Amino acid sequence: MNLSKYIDHTVLKATTEPKDIIKLCAEAKEHKFFSVCVNGCYVELAAKELTGTDVKVCAVIGFPLGAMSTKSKVFEAKTCIEDGASEIDMVINIGMLKAGETEYVKNEIAAIKEAIGTNVLKVIIENCYLTDEEKKIATQLCLDAKADFVKTSTGFGTGGATFEDIMLMKEIVGDKAELKAAGGVRDLATAEKYISLGVTRLGTSSGVELVTTGTADPNKY
């Protein structure tokens, strides 16, 4: 298994500096990761650092709370694509989902997908705040809105990905969308287990450790 091609090499902390992005991109090039995942202000820098390589730039939108207006999220997504991203990881409006405002959630996802065209949209449903029924509803809304991926977590909530959540989500998506596990993917056995359950992308800041030693610092996202 070529684990590198499953990894979105990630740095999203509030304290991230430009030098951290340059390091992230160098590591992604060295280990041939699928993408780097960064906050919007660093998309241009990451795109510049990765020019001439196959490594994609992924940007997070409405991160990490998901509570921004739809207009703000759409603008942010379009700007990131213009700046060089080809993948968008957006956070749903969790409060609206929990309030039963499913049309709001679906329409927001659809608006962002429309705004970015053929570029890849991954939708973070932040499972740690949802009941199993809400997870099912959120996953189905992602399909209805034509998202490319459903993603478990931001890595900044009260919990990250779990095997149980991936199995639940896979039952809904089937082969109609892809799955991304994020938050807590810090050892090779866990990564391989997620892939065996149908995950096609892993969000982790521990990518280098995963492909070199098989384990990582437990304090990293």
BAKOLDO-720568 format. One line per 2 residues: number of its first residue (from 0); their letters; for each residue x, y, z of N, C-alpha, C. Coordinates in steps of 0.02 Angstrom, whole numbers, plus 50000, padded with zeros to 5 digits. Layout:
NUM	a	X,Y,Z,X,Y,Z,X,Y,Z; ...
END
This chain:
0	mn	50042,49940,50000,50000,50000,50000,50044,50063,50000; 50029,50109,49955,50064,50173,49953,50026,50223,49997
2	ls	50041,50223,50062,50004,50264,50109,50008,50338,50093; 50063,50360,50065,50074,50432,50051,50017,50461,50009
4	ky	49991,50422,49963,49940,50448,49917,49871,50455,49949; 49865,50433,50011,49803,50442,50048,49805,50505,50092
6	id	49862,50535,50100,49873,50585,50153,49865,50657,50129; 49821,50694,50164,49819,50767,50159,49862,50792,50217
8	ht	49923,50813,50201,49972,50834,50251,49951,50902,50278; 49939,50906,50343,49898,50960,50371,49934,51002,50424
10	vl	49926,51068,50419,49943,51111,50475,49893,51169,50476; 49854,51172,50532,49799,51220,50536,49797,51258,50602
12	ka	49848,51252,50643,49847,51284,50708,49849,51361,50701; 49822,51393,50752,49819,51467,50752,49889,51497,50751
14	tt	49938,51461,50778,50006,51486,50783,50049,51471,50722; 50019,51444,50669,50056,51427,50608,50087,51489,50577
16	ep	50150,51484,50560,50187,51538,50528,50205,51518,50456; 50225,51567,50414,50244,51551,50345,50298,51497,50341
18	kd	50346,51498,50388,50399,51447,50386,50371,51377,50396; 50316,51372,50433,50285,51307,50444,50253,51281,50379
20	ii	50226,51326,50339,50196,51307,50275,50251,51284,50226; 50306,51320,50226,50362,51302,50183,50388,51232,50201
22	kl	50393,51219,50265,50415,51153,50289,50364,51099,50270; 50300,51114,50279,50246,51068,50262,50251,51048,50188
24	ca	50260,51097,50146,50263,51085,50074,50326,51045,50055; 50381,51059,50088,50442,51021,50074,50433,50948,50093
26	ea	50400,50936,50149,50387,50867,50170,50339,50833,50122; 50289,50870,50099,50240,50841,50052,50274,50822,49987
28	ke	50320,50863,49964,50356,50847,49902,50401,50787,49912; 50435,50785,49968,50482,50731,49981,50446,50663,49985
30	hk	50389,50663,50019,50355,50599,50031,50297,50587,49982; 50288,50634,49935,50237,50627,49883,50167,50616,49912
32	ff	50150,50659,49960,50083,50658,49988,50033,50683,49936; 49969,50666,49946,49919,50687,49897,49912,50763,49896
34	sv	49908,50792,49957,49899,50865,49960,49927,50892,50025; 49930,50958,50028,49939,50993,50091,49872,51027,50107
36	cv	49854,51029,50171,49792,51060,50192,49808,51119,50237; 49788,51180,50216,49809,51241,50250,49750,51289,50257
38	ng	49759,51338,50301,49711,51393,50306,49717,51439,50245; 49663,51475,50233,49658,51515,50172,49715,51564,50161
40	cy	49740,51595,50214,49791,51646,50205,49857,51617,50178; 49864,51551,50181,49926,51519,50159,49919,51482,50093
42	ve	49862,51488,50060,49852,51452,49997,49902,51475,49944; 49910,51540,49936,49956,51565,49885,50027,51542,49898
44	la	50049,51544,49960,50117,51521,49977,50125,51447,49962; 50076,51407,49982,50080,51335,49970,50081,51320,49896
46	ak	50039,51355,49858,50037,51344,49785,50104,51361,49753; 50134,51415,49776,50200,51434,49751,50252,51381,49767
48	el	50252,51357,49829,50301,51307,49850,50293,51241,49813; 50233,51227,49790,50219,51162,49759,50215,51166,49683
50	tg	50232,51223,49654,50232,51231,49582,50275,51177,49549; 50247,51145,49498,50284,51095,49461,50283,51026,49491
52	td	50243,51017,49544,50237,50951,49576,50165,50926,49568; 50155,50863,49588,50088,50834,49585,50049,50844,49650
54	vk	50080,50876,49700,50047,50885,49765,49995,50941,49758; 49934,50925,49780,49879,50973,49776,49878,51019,49837
56	vc	49845,51076,49830,49833,51121,49886,49759,51117,49906; 49748,51101,49969,49681,51097,49997,49674,51154,50048
58	av	49617,51189,50045,49604,51244,50091,49543,51230,50133; 49545,51249,50197,49487,51240,50241,49443,51303,50240
60	ig	49378,51292,50243,49329,51346,50236,49280,51344,50295; 49266,51403,50324,49221,51405,50381,49249,51366,50440
62	fp	49314,51369,50447,49350,51325,50493,49368,51362,50558; 49362,51328,50615,49337,51260,50626,49264,51255,50649
64	lg	49230,51311,50658,49164,51310,50690,49106,51299,50641; 49115,51320,50579,49063,51312,50529,49006,51362,50535
66	am	49012,51411,50580,48956,51455,50596,48956,51521,50558; 48998,51527,50507,48999,51587,50467,48939,51587,50419
68	st	48924,51645,50390,48868,51649,50343,48886,51611,50279; 48835,51589,50244,48847,51554,50180,48885,51599,50132
70	ks	48866,51663,50128,48901,51709,50083,48975,51712,50099; 48992,51713,50163,49062,51716,50183,49099,51653,50162
72	kv	49067,51596,50171,49099,51532,50153,49109,51528,50077; 49059,51549,50039,49064,51548,49966,49121,51593,49942
74	fe	49124,51653,49970,49178,51699,49952,49246,51670,49969; 49251,51641,50029,49314,51612,50051,49335,51555,50004
76	ak	49288,51513,49986,49303,51456,49943,49326,51480,49873; 49290,51527,49845,49308,51553,49779,49377,51585,49780
78	tc	49391,51623,49833,49456,51656,49839,49512,51605,49844; 49501,51552,49882,49553,51500,49889,49567,51465,49823
80	ie	49515,51453,49784,49525,51422,49718,49565,51470,49673; 49547,51533,49674,49583,51583,49635,49656,51588,49655
82	dg	49669,51576,49720,49738,51581,49746,49779,51519,49734; 49748,51465,49709,49786,51406,49692,49765,51340,49722
84	as	49713,51341,49763,49687,51278,49791,49647,51241,49737; 49648,51174,49741,49606,51134,49697,49559,51089,49737
86	ei	49564,51093,49803,49520,51056,49848,49498,51101,49905; 49436,51094,49925,49407,51134,49979,49379,51087,50032
88	dm	49398,51097,50095,49369,51061,50152,49327,51111,50192; 49262,51106,50185,49217,51153,50219,49185,51121,50281
90	vi	49170,51163,50331,49134,51140,50391,49061,51160,50384; 49016,51111,50395,48945,51126,50392,48925,51172,50450
92	ni	48866,51201,50444,48838,51239,50501,48808,51189,50549; 48846,51171,50600,48827,51118,50646,48763,51135,50684
94	gm	48758,51197,50706,48699,51218,50743,48636,51213,50702; 48640,51232,50638,48582,51227,50594,48562,51154,50584
96	lk	48611,51110,50577,48595,51039,50570,48559,51013,50632; 48585,51030,50691,48556,51005,50753,48486,51035,50765
98	ag	48473,51093,50735,48407,51124,50742,48358,51096,50691; 48381,51050,50649,48337,51021,50599,48330,51061,50535
100	et	48373,51112,50527,48369,51155,50468,48409,51122,50411; 48383,51066,50387,48421,51026,50339,48427,51060,50271
102	ey	48376,51098,50250,48380,51133,50186,48435,51185,50187; 48442,51219,50243,48496,51269,50250,48564,51235,50240
104	vk	48574,51179,50274,48638,51144,50271,48651,51119,50200; 48602,51088,50170,48610,51062,50102,48623,51118,50052
106	ne	48585,51172,50057,48593,51228,50010,48661,51261,50017; 48687,51264,50078,48753,51294,50088,48806,51251,50055
108	ia	48803,51186,50065,48851,51141,50033,48847,51148,49957; 48786,51148,49931,48776,51153,49859,48802,51219,49831
110	ai	48793,51273,49869,48817,51338,49846,48893,51340,49841; 48926,51308,49889,48999,51307,49887,49023,51262,49830
112	ke	48990,51204,49821,49009,51160,49766,49000,51196,49699; 48945,51232,49691,48934,51269,49629,48988,51322,49619
114	ai	49008,51355,49673,49057,51409,49669,49126,51384,49648; 49143,51322,49665,49210,51297,49650,49212,51251,49589
116	gt	49154,51240,49558,49151,51203,49496,49177,51132,49501; 49224,51115,49457,49249,51046,49454,49301,51031,49507
118	nv	49320,51080,49547,49367,51068,49602,49333,51025,49656; 49374,50991,49696,49350,50942,49744,49323,50976,49807
120	lk	49263,50955,49828,49234,50980,49890,49228,50923,49941; 49261,50932,49998,49254,50886,50054,49215,50922,50109
122	vi	49165,50888,50137,49121,50919,50186,49133,50889,50254; 49154,50931,50301,49167,50909,50370,49102,50914,50410
124	ie	49078,50856,50435,49015,50858,50473,49026,50860,50549; 49088,50855,50571,49108,50861,50642,49067,50814,50686
126	nc	49080,50749,50676,49041,50696,50708,49038,50699,50784; 49089,50727,50816,49092,50727,50889,49033,50764,50921
128	yl	49001,50808,50882,48945,50847,50909,48877,50818,50888; 48876,50763,50852,48814,50737,50822,48794,50670,50852
130	td	48729,50659,50853,48704,50592,50868,48713,50549,50806; 48704,50483,50814,48710,50439,50755,48659,50458,50702
132	ee	48599,50475,50722,48548,50494,50673,48568,50558,50637; 48596,50605,50673,48618,50668,50642,48676,50655,50594
134	kk	48720,50609,50611,48775,50591,50567,48748,50563,50501; 48698,50521,50506,48667,50493,50445,48635,50547,50403
136	ia	48599,50592,50436,48567,50646,50400,48618,50691,50366; 48671,50709,50403,48723,50753,50375,48757,50720,50315
138	tq	48772,50656,50321,48804,50621,50266,48760,50620,50204; 48695,50608,50214,48649,50608,50157,48643,50677,50126
140	lc	48644,50729,50167,48640,50797,50141,48701,50812,50096; 48759,50787,50115,48819,50796,50074,48809,50764,50006
142	ld	48780,50705,50005,48766,50672,49941,48716,50712,49900; 48663,50735,49933,48611,50772,49898,48638,50837,49867
144	ak	48688,50865,49900,48717,50928,49876,48776,50918,49828; 48789,50855,49811,48840,50837,49761,48912,50849,49785
146	ad	48924,50842,49850,48993,50846,49875,49032,50785,49851; 49098,50794,49847,49141,50740,49824,49161,50693,49881
148	fv	49170,50721,49941,49191,50684,50000,49147,50703,50059; 49140,50657,50106,49115,50673,50172,49172,50659,50220
150	kt	49184,50707,50265,49242,50705,50310,49218,50705,50382; 49252,50667,50424,49229,50657,50493,49235,50718,50538
152	st	49291,50754,50534,49309,50798,50590,49355,50854,50567; 49356,50907,50607,49406,50960,50598,49473,50943,50631
154	gf	49469,50902,50683,49528,50890,50725,49532,50941,50782; 49484,50989,50783,49484,51041,50835,49422,51037,50879
156	gt	49380,50986,50870,49321,50977,50911,49338,50935,50973; 49287,50906,51003,49298,50866,51064,49320,50795,51049
158	gg	49320,50777,50985,49342,50710,50966,49355,50708,50891; 49393,50658,50869,49409,50651,50799,49373,50592,50767
160	at	49404,50565,50716,49375,50508,50680,49371,50446,50724; 49321,50405,50710,49316,50339,50742,49299,50287,50689
162	fe	49317,50225,50701,49301,50172,50654,49225,50165,50647; 49190,50172,50704,49117,50164,50703,49084,50217,50659
164	di	49109,50279,50663,49080,50332,50622,49092,50319,50548; 49152,50297,50531,49167,50282,50460,49122,50227,50434
166	ml	49110,50176,50473,49066,50122,50452,48995,50147,50441; 48972,50190,50487,48905,50219,50481,48901,50262,50418
168	mk	48951,50304,50406,48951,50348,50348,48955,50309,50283; 48995,50255,50284,49003,50214,50223,48938,50182,50203
170	ei	48897,50163,50251,48832,50134,50236,48789,50183,50196; 48796,50247,50211,48757,50298,50177,48786,50314,50108
172	vg	48852,50325,50105,48882,50349,50042,48890,50294,49990; 48900,50232,50012,48912,50179,49963,48969,50198,49918
174	dk	48956,50198,49852,49006,50220,49804,48988,50287,49773; 48943,50324,49805,48920,50388,49778,48964,50447,49798
176	ae	49006,50437,49849,49053,50489,49870,49111,50455,49906; 49162,50493,49919,49221,50465,49954,49220,50489,50027
178	lk	49261,50456,50067,49265,50471,50139,49335,50493,50158; 49338,50542,50203,49401,50565,50232,49397,50560,50307
180	aa	49446,50527,50337,49451,50523,50410,49503,50573,50433; 49487,50611,50485,49534,50661,50511,49524,50667,50586
182	gg	49578,50684,50620,49577,50691,50692,49595,50627,50726; 49657,50621,50749,49678,50562,50786,49709,50507,50745
184	vr	49725,50520,50681,49758,50470,50639,49833,50476,50650; 49859,50437,50699,49928,50447,50720,49971,50384,50720
186	dl	49944,50328,50696,49987,50269,50690,49966,50229,50629; 50012,50188,50605,50003,50152,50542,49943,50105,50545
188	at	49936,50070,50600,49880,50022,50607,49813,50056,50600; 49806,50115,50632,49744,50153,50628,49731,50176,50556
190	ae	49783,50202,50524,49776,50225,50455,49754,50168,50409; 49786,50111,50416,49769,50054,50373,49699,50028,50387
192	ky	49677,50031,50450,49610,50010,50467,49558,50055,50433; 49570,50120,50435,49524,50166,50402,49519,50151,50328
194	is	49576,50139,50297,49577,50125,50225,49538,50060,50210; 49546,50011,50253,49510,49947,50243,49435,49956,50249
196	lg	49413,50008,50286,49342,50022,50295,49313,50066,50240; 49356,50087,50193,49331,50125,50136,49354,50197,50132
198	vt	49396,50219,50178,49422,50288,50176,49472,50294,50119; 49466,50348,50081,49513,50361,50026,49559,50420,50038
200	rl	49548,50455,50095,49593,50510,50112,49598,50514,50188; 49658,50531,50212,49672,50538,50283,49698,50608,50296
202	gt	49667,50644,50342,49691,50710,50361,49732,50704,50425; 49796,50722,50421,49840,50715,50479,49900,50762,50474
204	ss	49923,50784,50531,49986,50823,50533,50044,50776,50547; 50029,50712,50552,50080,50662,50568,50100,50620,50508
206	gv	50089,50646,50449,50103,50608,50388,50174,50582,50383; 50222,50625,50399,50292,50604,50394,50306,50545,50440
208	el	50283,50550,50502,50294,50496,50550,50259,50432,50527; 50199,50439,50500,50161,50380,50478,50198,50341,50424
210	vt	50229,50377,50377,50261,50342,50321,50334,50325,50335; 50361,50349,50391,50431,50333,50407,50438,50287,50467
212	tg	50405,50303,50522,50412,50262,50583,50349,50224,50601; 50291,50246,50574,50228,50212,50590,50192,50238,50651
214	ta	50223,50284,50688,50191,50314,50746,50204,50389,50747; 50166,50424,50790,50173,50497,50791,50161,50525,50861
216	dp	50179,50588,50868,50168,50624,50930,50093,50628,50945; 50069,50603,51002,49997,50603,51017,49968,50673,51026
218	nk	50010,50724,51032,49985,50792,51042,49974,50829,50977; 49990,50796,50921,49980,50828,50856,49911,50812,50828
220	y	49885,50860,50789,49820,50848,50754,49830,50795,50702
END
